[in-house]
Structures are given as structure tokens and as C-alpha cells.
Amino acid sequence: MNKFRALRAGRDIGGGGLLSDETGAFLGAYDTPWTGKMRPAINRNFAAGVNQLYLHGYAYADAPVVSWLGFSPFGALFAE
């Protein structure tokens, strides 16, 4: 998370308002536990100065060529 500390410094010196992160794009997306991986990542982001998160995930009622809810163009390798 050191990258966000450096970005936060630039944001603050420049007078910007937002520092965002795309959170939750983990390998093995469908195996991502909330308490073991997602929540700690969110906490680290906020501690490093991130103040806007983009969380991964969405569901489809009818997606092409899938047998469960949720469209997964990359299989279970990457988060949606």
C-alpha cells in the first residue's frame, strides 16, 4: 500500500479530493473470503489515504452460456 501513500501526497499537495482504488480484483475471484481478504484490503486502502473504492461484483439473471447467476467472461480466474 506504499503506492497509495505516495499518491495521497500528490493529491494533498495538489489540492485534489479523491484517491480511488479498484478493490477486490483478486486472482481466484470466487474464492475470495470477505473477512480473510476483502475487508483487510479495504482497511489497508483507507489507512493509506484512499477515500473512494470501486468494488468488483455483479450478477445477471440470464447471462449467455452460464449455468449459475453471474457472468464470468474470464472463468473463475479474475474478479468480475
Jmol script that loads the backbone (N, CA, C; Angstrom):
load data "model"
ATOM      1  N   MET A   1       0.800  -1.202   0.000  1.00  0.00           N
ATOM      2  CA  MET A   1       0.000   0.000   0.000  1.00  0.00           C
ATOM      3  C   MET A   1       0.842   1.265   0.000  1.00  0.00           C
ATOM      4  N   ASN A   2       2.159   1.128  -0.071  1.00  0.00           N
ATOM      5  CA  ASN A   2       3.004   2.319  -0.132  1.00  0.00           C
ATOM      6  C   ASN A   2       2.704   3.163  -1.361  1.00  0.00           C
ATOM      7  N   LYS A   3       2.234   2.529  -2.442  1.00  0.00           N
ATOM      8  CA  LYS A   3       1.904   3.300  -3.650  1.00  0.00           C
ATOM      9  C   LYS A   3       0.811   4.312  -3.362  1.00  0.00           C
ATOM     10  N   PHE A   4      -0.137   3.961  -2.496  1.00  0.00           N
ATOM     11  CA  PHE A   4      -1.213   4.895  -2.188  1.00  0.00           C
ATOM     12  C   PHE A   4      -0.750   6.021  -1.278  1.00  0.00           C
ATOM     13  N   ARG A   5       0.239   5.772  -0.462  1.00  0.00           N
ATOM     14  CA  ARG A   5       0.776   6.861   0.362  1.00  0.00           C
ATOM     15  C   ARG A   5       1.431   7.913  -0.531  1.00  0.00           C
ATOM     16  N   ALA A   6       2.155   7.469  -1.543  1.00  0.00           N
ATOM     17  CA  ALA A   6       2.776   8.413  -2.486  1.00  0.00           C
ATOM     18  C   ALA A   6       1.709   9.151  -3.289  1.00  0.00           C
ATOM     19  N   LEU A   7       0.698   8.435  -3.747  1.00  0.00           N
ATOM     20  CA  LEU A   7      -0.386   9.075  -4.496  1.00  0.00           C
ATOM     21  C   LEU A   7      -1.173  10.041  -3.617  1.00  0.00           C
ATOM     22  N   ARG A   8      -1.352   9.667  -2.353  1.00  0.00           N
ATOM     23  CA  ARG A   8      -2.062  10.548  -1.418  1.00  0.00           C
ATOM     24  C   ARG A   8      -1.302  11.859  -1.249  1.00  0.00           C
ATOM     25  N   ALA A   9       0.019  11.787  -1.164  1.00  0.00           N
ATOM     26  CA  ALA A   9       0.816  13.002  -1.017  1.00  0.00           C
ATOM     27  C   ALA A   9       0.617  13.927  -2.218  1.00  0.00           C
ATOM     28  N   GLY A  10       0.637  13.367  -3.426  1.00  0.00           N
ATOM     29  CA  GLY A  10       0.400  14.174  -4.618  1.00  0.00           C
ATOM     30  C   GLY A  10      -0.992  14.770  -4.635  1.00  0.00           C
ATOM     31  N   ARG A  11      -1.977  13.991  -4.215  1.00  0.00           N
ATOM     32  CA  ARG A  11      -3.351  14.501  -4.159  1.00  0.00           C
ATOM     33  C   ARG A  11      -3.456  15.663  -3.186  1.00  0.00           C
ATOM     34  N   ASP A  12      -2.861  15.493  -2.019  1.00  0.00           N
ATOM     35  CA  ASP A  12      -2.968  16.522  -0.984  1.00  0.00           C
ATOM     36  C   ASP A  12      -2.192  17.787  -1.343  1.00  0.00           C
ATOM     37  N   ILE A  13      -0.999  17.638  -1.907  1.00  0.00           N
ATOM     38  CA  ILE A  13      -0.216  18.805  -2.314  1.00  0.00           C
ATOM     39  C   ILE A  13      -0.911  19.556  -3.436  1.00  0.00           C
ATOM     40  N   GLY A  14      -1.515  18.813  -4.352  1.00  0.00           N
ATOM     41  CA  GLY A  14      -2.202  19.426  -5.479  1.00  0.00           C
ATOM     42  C   GLY A  14      -3.605  19.898  -5.180  1.00  0.00           C
ATOM     43  N   GLY A  15      -4.096  19.621  -3.983  1.00  0.00           N
ATOM     44  CA  GLY A  15      -5.423  20.066  -3.596  1.00  0.00           C
ATOM     45  C   GLY A  15      -6.558  19.231  -4.168  1.00  0.00           C
ATOM     46  N   GLY A  16      -6.252  18.014  -4.588  1.00  0.00           N
ATOM     47  CA  GLY A  16      -7.294  17.133  -5.127  1.00  0.00           C
ATOM     48  C   GLY A  16      -8.170  16.575  -4.019  1.00  0.00           C
ATOM     49  N   GLY A  17      -9.282  15.990  -4.403  1.00  0.00           N
ATOM     50  CA  GLY A  17     -10.212  15.486  -3.405  1.00  0.00           C
ATOM     51  C   GLY A  17     -10.286  13.984  -3.300  1.00  0.00           C
ATOM     52  N   LEU A  18     -10.134  13.280  -4.417  1.00  0.00           N
ATOM     53  CA  LEU A  18     -10.342  11.834  -4.399  1.00  0.00           C
ATOM     54  C   LEU A  18      -9.066  11.074  -4.693  1.00  0.00           C
ATOM     55  N   LEU A  19      -8.945   9.953  -4.014  1.00  0.00           N
ATOM     56  CA  LEU A  19      -7.945   8.946  -4.333  1.00  0.00           C
ATOM     57  C   LEU A  19      -8.701   7.632  -4.350  1.00  0.00           C
ATOM     58  N   SER A  20      -8.842   7.040  -5.522  1.00  0.00           N
ATOM     59  CA  SER A  20      -9.675   5.855  -5.641  1.00  0.00           C
ATOM     60  C   SER A  20      -8.845   4.618  -5.941  1.00  0.00           C
ATOM     61  N   ASP A  21      -9.449   3.463  -5.650  1.00  0.00           N
ATOM     62  CA  ASP A  21      -8.815   2.183  -5.926  1.00  0.00           C
ATOM     63  C   ASP A  21      -9.869   1.193  -6.381  1.00  0.00           C
ATOM     64  N   GLU A  22      -9.504   0.382  -7.346  1.00  0.00           N
ATOM     65  CA  GLU A  22     -10.345  -0.712  -7.800  1.00  0.00           C
ATOM     66  C   GLU A  22     -10.052  -1.894  -6.879  1.00  0.00           C
ATOM     67  N   THR A  23     -10.926  -2.124  -5.929  1.00  0.00           N
ATOM     68  CA  THR A  23     -10.679  -3.083  -4.855  1.00  0.00           C
ATOM     69  C   THR A  23     -11.376  -4.401  -5.134  1.00  0.00           C
ATOM     70  N   GLY A  24     -10.677  -5.491  -4.896  1.00  0.00           N
ATOM     71  CA  GLY A  24     -11.289  -6.802  -4.977  1.00  0.00           C
ATOM     72  C   GLY A  24     -11.006  -7.562  -6.248  1.00  0.00           C
ATOM     73  N   ALA A  25     -10.128  -7.059  -7.095  1.00  0.00           N
ATOM     74  CA  ALA A  25      -9.788  -7.785  -8.322  1.00  0.00           C
ATOM     75  C   ALA A  25      -8.684  -8.791  -8.009  1.00  0.00           C
ATOM     76  N   PHE A  26      -9.048  -9.815  -7.274  1.00  0.00           N
ATOM     77  CA  PHE A  26      -8.082 -10.828  -6.857  1.00  0.00           C
ATOM     78  C   PHE A  26      -8.098 -12.010  -7.817  1.00  0.00           C
ATOM     79  N   LEU A  27      -6.961 -12.683  -7.955  1.00  0.00           N
ATOM     80  CA  LEU A  27      -6.949 -13.962  -8.651  1.00  0.00           C
ATOM     81  C   LEU A  27      -7.776 -14.948  -7.831  1.00  0.00           C
ATOM     82  N   GLY A  28      -8.506 -15.813  -8.501  1.00  0.00           N
ATOM     83  CA  GLY A  28      -9.382 -16.734  -7.780  1.00  0.00           C
ATOM     84  C   GLY A  28     -10.585 -16.005  -7.225  1.00  0.00           C
ATOM     85  N   ALA A  29     -11.258 -15.257  -8.069  1.00  0.00           N
ATOM     86  CA  ALA A  29     -12.307 -14.338  -7.638  1.00  0.00           C
ATOM     87  C   ALA A  29     -13.400 -14.995  -6.805  1.00  0.00           C
ATOM     88  N   TYR A  30     -13.814 -16.189  -7.178  1.00  0.00           N
ATOM     89  CA  TYR A  30     -14.930 -16.815  -6.475  1.00  0.00           C
ATOM     90  C   TYR A  30     -14.509 -17.479  -5.176  1.00  0.00           C
ATOM     91  N   ASP A  31     -13.220 -17.466  -4.899  1.00  0.00           N
ATOM     92  CA  ASP A  31     -12.718 -17.992  -3.623  1.00  0.00           C
ATOM     93  C   ASP A  31     -12.332 -16.882  -2.665  1.00  0.00           C
ATOM     94  N   THR A  32     -12.689 -15.644  -2.961  1.00  0.00           N
ATOM     95  CA  THR A  32     -12.282 -14.516  -2.142  1.00  0.00           C
ATOM     96  C   THR A  32     -13.165 -14.403  -0.900  1.00  0.00           C
ATOM     97  N   PRO A  33     -12.602 -14.666   0.288  1.00  0.00           N
ATOM     98  CA  PRO A  33     -13.395 -14.527   1.511  1.00  0.00           C
ATOM     99  C   PRO A  33     -13.471 -13.066   1.948  1.00  0.00           C
ATOM    100  N   TRP A  34     -14.617 -12.673   2.435  1.00  0.00           N
ATOM    101  CA  TRP A  34     -14.808 -11.288   2.869  1.00  0.00           C
ATOM    102  C   TRP A  34     -13.891 -10.944   4.031  1.00  0.00           C
ATOM    103  N   THR A  35     -13.914 -11.744   5.094  1.00  0.00           N
ATOM    104  CA  THR A  35     -13.135 -11.404   6.294  1.00  0.00           C
ATOM    105  C   THR A  35     -11.651 -11.711   6.130  1.00  0.00           C
ATOM    106  N   GLY A  36     -11.304 -12.662   5.292  1.00  0.00           N
ATOM    107  CA  GLY A  36      -9.899 -13.035   5.163  1.00  0.00           C
ATOM    108  C   GLY A  36      -9.114 -12.241   4.143  1.00  0.00           C
ATOM    109  N   LYS A  37      -9.814 -11.674   3.141  1.00  0.00           N
ATOM    110  CA  LYS A  37      -9.087 -10.993   2.077  1.00  0.00           C
ATOM    111  C   LYS A  37      -9.667  -9.623   1.714  1.00  0.00           C
ATOM    112  N   MET A  38     -10.976  -9.553   1.540  1.00  0.00           N
ATOM    113  CA  MET A  38     -11.582  -8.303   1.061  1.00  0.00           C
ATOM    114  C   MET A  38     -11.561  -7.202   2.126  1.00  0.00           C
ATOM    115  N   ARG A  39     -12.046  -7.499   3.317  1.00  0.00           N
ATOM    116  CA  ARG A  39     -12.084  -6.477   4.368  1.00  0.00           C
ATOM    117  C   ARG A  39     -10.690  -5.974   4.740  1.00  0.00           C
ATOM    118  N   PRO A  40      -9.676  -6.849   4.878  1.00  0.00           N
ATOM    119  CA  PRO A  40      -8.326  -6.319   5.140  1.00  0.00           C
ATOM    120  C   PRO A  40      -7.810  -5.417   4.018  1.00  0.00           C
ATOM    121  N   ALA A  41      -8.128  -5.754   2.766  1.00  0.00           N
ATOM    122  CA  ALA A  41      -7.696  -4.902   1.647  1.00  0.00           C
ATOM    123  C   ALA A  41      -8.370  -3.540   1.725  1.00  0.00           C
ATOM    124  N   ILE A  42      -9.649  -3.520   2.070  1.00  0.00           N
ATOM    125  CA  ILE A  42     -10.371  -2.253   2.218  1.00  0.00           C
ATOM    126  C   ILE A  42      -9.779  -1.431   3.359  1.00  0.00           C
ATOM    127  N   ASN A  43      -9.501  -2.075   4.477  1.00  0.00           N
ATOM    128  CA  ASN A  43      -8.911  -1.366   5.622  1.00  0.00           C
ATOM    129  C   ASN A  43      -7.544  -0.786   5.282  1.00  0.00           C
ATOM    130  N   ARG A  44      -6.714  -1.542   4.548  1.00  0.00           N
ATOM    131  CA  ARG A  44      -5.398  -1.030   4.147  1.00  0.00           C
ATOM    132  C   ARG A  44      -5.549   0.181   3.220  1.00  0.00           C
ATOM    133  N   ASN A  45      -6.522   0.118   2.331  1.00  0.00           N
ATOM    134  CA  ASN A  45      -6.761   1.246   1.438  1.00  0.00           C
ATOM    135  C   ASN A  45      -7.111   2.504   2.218  1.00  0.00           C
ATOM    136  N   PHE A  46      -8.052   2.390   3.123  1.00  0.00           N
ATOM    137  CA  PHE A  46      -8.451   3.566   3.912  1.00  0.00           C
ATOM    138  C   PHE A  46      -7.298   4.075   4.773  1.00  0.00           C
ATOM    139  N   ALA A  47      -6.501   3.172   5.334  1.00  0.00           N
ATOM    140  CA  ALA A  47      -5.364   3.585   6.163  1.00  0.00           C
ATOM    141  C   ALA A  47      -4.310   4.318   5.336  1.00  0.00           C
ATOM    142  N   ALA A  48      -4.204   3.993   4.053  1.00  0.00           N
ATOM    143  CA  ALA A  48      -3.207   4.622   3.184  1.00  0.00           C
ATOM    144  C   ALA A  48      -3.711   5.908   2.540  1.00  0.00           C
ATOM    145  N   GLY A  49      -4.982   6.278   2.786  1.00  0.00           N
ATOM    146  CA  GLY A  49      -5.490   7.538   2.269  1.00  0.00           C
ATOM    147  C   GLY A  49      -6.496   7.432   1.137  1.00  0.00           C
ATOM    148  N   VAL A  50      -6.828   6.210   0.727  1.00  0.00           N
ATOM    149  CA  VAL A  50      -7.843   6.035  -0.310  1.00  0.00           C
ATOM    150  C   VAL A  50      -9.189   6.440   0.278  1.00  0.00           C
ATOM    151  N   ASN A  51      -9.970   7.212  -0.476  1.00  0.00           N
ATOM    152  CA  ASN A  51     -11.276   7.629   0.038  1.00  0.00           C
ATOM    153  C   ASN A  51     -12.415   7.321  -0.933  1.00  0.00           C
ATOM    154  N   GLN A  52     -12.130   6.522  -1.959  1.00  0.00           N
ATOM    155  CA  GLN A  52     -13.189   6.051  -2.856  1.00  0.00           C
ATOM    156  C   GLN A  52     -12.799   4.679  -3.368  1.00  0.00           C
ATOM    157  N   LEU A  53     -13.678   3.701  -3.158  1.00  0.00           N
ATOM    158  CA  LEU A  53     -13.419   2.332  -3.592  1.00  0.00           C
ATOM    159  C   LEU A  53     -14.366   1.943  -4.711  1.00  0.00           C
ATOM    160  N   TYR A  54     -13.851   1.175  -5.645  1.00  0.00           N
ATOM    161  CA  TYR A  54     -14.672   0.530  -6.659  1.00  0.00           C
ATOM    162  C   TYR A  54     -14.613  -0.958  -6.360  1.00  0.00           C
ATOM    163  N   LEU A  55     -15.715  -1.506  -5.899  1.00  0.00           N
ATOM    164  CA  LEU A  55     -15.764  -2.924  -5.550  1.00  0.00           C
ATOM    165  C   LEU A  55     -16.238  -3.737  -6.738  1.00  0.00           C
ATOM    166  N   HIS A  56     -15.630  -4.881  -6.923  1.00  0.00           N
ATOM    167  CA  HIS A  56     -15.997  -5.780  -8.014  1.00  0.00           C
ATOM    168  C   HIS A  56     -17.209  -6.608  -7.642  1.00  0.00           C
ATOM    169  N   GLY A  57     -17.964  -6.966  -8.657  1.00  0.00           N
ATOM    170  CA  GLY A  57     -19.044  -7.925  -8.486  1.00  0.00           C
ATOM    171  C   GLY A  57     -20.353  -7.437  -9.049  1.00  0.00           C
ATOM    172  N   TYR A  58     -21.044  -8.297  -9.750  1.00  0.00           N
ATOM    173  CA  TYR A  58     -22.383  -8.033 -10.235  1.00  0.00           C
ATOM    174  C   TYR A  58     -23.011  -9.362 -10.612  1.00  0.00           C
ATOM    175  N   ALA A  59     -24.292  -9.396 -10.714  1.00  0.00           N
ATOM    176  CA  ALA A  59     -24.993 -10.631 -11.056  1.00  0.00           C
ATOM    177  C   ALA A  59     -25.930 -10.399 -12.229  1.00  0.00           C
ATOM    178  N   TYR A  60     -26.108 -11.422 -13.006  1.00  0.00           N
ATOM    179  CA  TYR A  60     -27.045 -11.412 -14.116  1.00  0.00           C
ATOM    180  C   TYR A  60     -28.073 -12.510 -13.886  1.00  0.00           C
ATOM    181  N   ALA A  61     -29.321 -12.226 -14.165  1.00  0.00           N
ATOM    182  CA  ALA A  61     -30.356 -13.251 -14.064  1.00  0.00           C
ATOM    183  C   ALA A  61     -30.247 -14.225 -15.232  1.00  0.00           C
ATOM    184  N   ASP A  62     -29.842 -13.735 -16.396  1.00  0.00           N
ATOM    185  CA  ASP A  62     -29.685 -14.610 -17.561  1.00  0.00           C
ATOM    186  C   ASP A  62     -28.486 -14.148 -18.386  1.00  0.00           C
ATOM    187  N   ALA A  63     -27.367 -14.779 -18.169  1.00  0.00           N
ATOM    188  CA  ALA A  63     -26.146 -14.470 -18.907  1.00  0.00           C
ATOM    189  C   ALA A  63     -25.932 -15.548 -19.964  1.00  0.00           C
ATOM    190  N   PRO A  64     -25.276 -15.209 -21.065  1.00  0.00           N
ATOM    191  CA  PRO A  64     -25.079 -16.202 -22.122  1.00  0.00           C
ATOM    192  C   PRO A  64     -24.120 -17.321 -21.707  1.00  0.00           C
ATOM    193  N   VAL A  65     -24.519 -18.526 -21.938  1.00  0.00           N
ATOM    194  CA  VAL A  65     -23.691 -19.718 -21.756  1.00  0.00           C
ATOM    195  C   VAL A  65     -23.136 -19.852 -20.337  1.00  0.00           C
ATOM    196  N   VAL A  66     -23.956 -19.655 -19.337  1.00  0.00           N
ATOM    197  CA  VAL A  66     -23.551 -19.902 -17.959  1.00  0.00           C
ATOM    198  C   VAL A  66     -24.628 -20.730 -17.269  1.00  0.00           C
ATOM    199  N   SER A  67     -24.215 -21.467 -16.263  1.00  0.00           N
ATOM    200  CA  SER A  67     -25.171 -22.319 -15.561  1.00  0.00           C
ATOM    201  C   SER A  67     -25.482 -21.813 -14.158  1.00  0.00           C
ATOM    202  N   TRP A  68     -24.945 -20.675 -13.757  1.00  0.00           N
ATOM    203  CA  TRP A  68     -25.249 -20.086 -12.462  1.00  0.00           C
ATOM    204  C   TRP A  68     -25.394 -18.571 -12.632  1.00  0.00           C
ATOM    205  N   LEU A  69     -25.907 -17.931 -11.642  1.00  0.00           N
ATOM    206  CA  LEU A  69     -26.029 -16.466 -11.694  1.00  0.00           C
ATOM    207  C   LEU A  69     -24.655 -15.829 -11.685  1.00  0.00           C
ATOM    208  N   GLY A  70     -24.477 -14.854 -12.505  1.00  0.00           N
ATOM    209  CA  GLY A  70     -23.210 -14.140 -12.583  1.00  0.00           C
ATOM    210  C   GLY A  70     -22.503 -14.414 -13.887  1.00  0.00           C
ATOM    211  N   PHE A  71     -22.166 -13.375 -14.597  1.00  0.00           N
ATOM    212  CA  PHE A  71     -21.460 -13.505 -15.864  1.00  0.00           C
ATOM    213  C   PHE A  71     -19.969 -13.541 -15.574  1.00  0.00           C
ATOM    214  N   SER A  72     -19.270 -14.511 -16.090  1.00  0.00           N
ATOM    215  CA  SER A  72     -17.861 -14.692 -15.788  1.00  0.00           C
ATOM    216  C   SER A  72     -17.065 -14.873 -17.079  1.00  0.00           C
ATOM    217  N   PRO A  73     -16.723 -13.774 -17.751  1.00  0.00           N
ATOM    218  CA  PRO A  73     -16.038 -13.899 -19.034  1.00  0.00           C
ATOM    219  C   PRO A  73     -14.649 -14.500 -18.931  1.00  0.00           C
ATOM    220  N   PHE A  74     -13.996 -14.439 -17.782  1.00  0.00           N
ATOM    221  CA  PHE A  74     -12.654 -14.995 -17.600  1.00  0.00           C
ATOM    222  C   PHE A  74     -12.678 -16.240 -16.715  1.00  0.00           C
ATOM    223  N   GLY A  75     -13.816 -16.896 -16.608  1.00  0.00           N
ATOM    224  CA  GLY A  75     -13.911 -18.061 -15.733  1.00  0.00           C
ATOM    225  C   GLY A  75     -13.816 -17.616 -14.285  1.00  0.00           C
ATOM    226  N   ALA A  76     -13.265 -18.447 -13.450  1.00  0.00           N
ATOM    227  CA  ALA A  76     -13.112 -18.121 -12.031  1.00  0.00           C
ATOM    228  C   ALA A  76     -11.732 -17.582 -11.726  1.00  0.00           C
ATOM    229  N   LEU A  77     -10.995 -17.165 -12.754  1.00  0.00           N
ATOM    230  CA  LEU A  77      -9.623 -16.702 -12.556  1.00  0.00           C
ATOM    231  C   LEU A  77      -9.562 -15.273 -12.029  1.00  0.00           C
ATOM    232  N   PHE A  78     -10.380 -14.362 -12.574  1.00  0.00           N
ATOM    233  CA  PHE A  78     -10.357 -12.960 -12.166  1.00  0.00           C
ATOM    234  C   PHE A  78     -11.713 -12.527 -11.655  1.00  0.00           C
ATOM    235  N   ALA A  79     -11.724 -11.527 -10.791  1.00  0.00           N
ATOM    236  CA  ALA A  79     -12.985 -10.975 -10.287  1.00  0.00           C
ATOM    237  C   ALA A  79     -13.750 -10.325 -11.424  1.00  0.00           C
ATOM    238  N   GLU A  80     -15.081 -10.269 -11.269  1.00  0.00           N
ATOM    239  CA  GLU A  80     -15.919  -9.679 -12.311  1.00  0.00           C
ATOM    240  C   GLU A  80     -15.809  -8.172 -12.288  1.00  0.00           C
TER     241      GLU A  80
END
end "model"
wireframe off; spacefill off
backbone 0.3
color backbone group
